[in-house]
Amino acid sequence: MKSVRPGCGLRFNCAEAPVEGFSSPQYLAALVVGALFTHKIVTLTQVLRVAAMGGMIFVAILAAAA
């Protein structure tokens, strides 16, 4: 995430080749947007993981009730 902010794109270091191996464009977008507000990427990923799990549980409850 620290290389996306300065405009280097998806890569580990600005001098390295681009990385195209992400599994979820939505998760990547959430990380990039979240990185605009905090430099604590590990905490950000944990918050996103808990939010996603809560959303999945909510959808499962709705589906079970239907």
C-alpha positions in Angstrom: 0.0 0.0 0.0 2.9 2.4 0.6 3.8 2.3 -3.0 0.3 2.9 -4.3 0.0 6.3 -2.6 3.0 7.9 -4.2 1.8 6.7 -7.6 4.1 3.7 -8.2 1.2 1.3 -8.7 0.8 -2.2 -7.4 4.3 -3.3 -6.5 6.3 -4.0 -3.4 8.9 -1.3 -4.1 8.8 1.5 -6.6 11.8 0.2 -8.4 10.4 -3.4 -8.8 8.1 -4.8 -11.5 4.3 -4.3 -11.0 2.4 -7.0 -9.2 -0.8 -8.3 -10.7 -1.5 -11.1 -8.3 -4.3 -9.9 -6.1 -7.3 -12.1 -5.3 -10.1 -9.5 -4.8 -10.3 -6.1 -6.6 -12.8 -5.0 -4.0 -10.5 -5.8 -1.1 -7.6 -4.2 -2.8 -9.7 -1.0 -3.4 -10.7 -1.0 0.3 -7.1 -1.3 1.4 -6.0 1.6 -0.9 -8.8 3.8 0.3 -8.2 2.9 3.9 -4.5 3.6 3.5 -5.4 7.2 2.7 -6.6 7.5 6.3 -4.1 5.5 8.2 -0.5 4.2 8.0 -1.3 1.2 10.1 -2.0 -1.3 7.3 -2.1 -4.4 9.6 -4.8 -2.8 11.8 -6.7 -1.8 8.7 -6.7 -5.3 7.3 -7.9 -6.6 10.7 -10.8 -4.1 10.7 -11.7 -4.9 7.1 -11.7 -8.7 7.9 -14.0 -8.2 10.9 -16.3 -6.0 8.9 -16.4 -8.5 6.1 -17.1 -11.4 8.5 -19.9 -9.4 10.1 -21.4 -8.7 6.7 -21.3 -12.3 5.8 -23.0 -13.3 9.1 -25.7 -10.7 8.5 -26.3 -12.0 5.0 -26.4 -15.6 6.2 -29.0 -14.7 8.9 -31.1 -12.9 6.3 -30.9 -15.9 4.0 -31.8 -18.3 6.8 -34.8 -16.2 7.8 -36.1 -16.0 4.2 
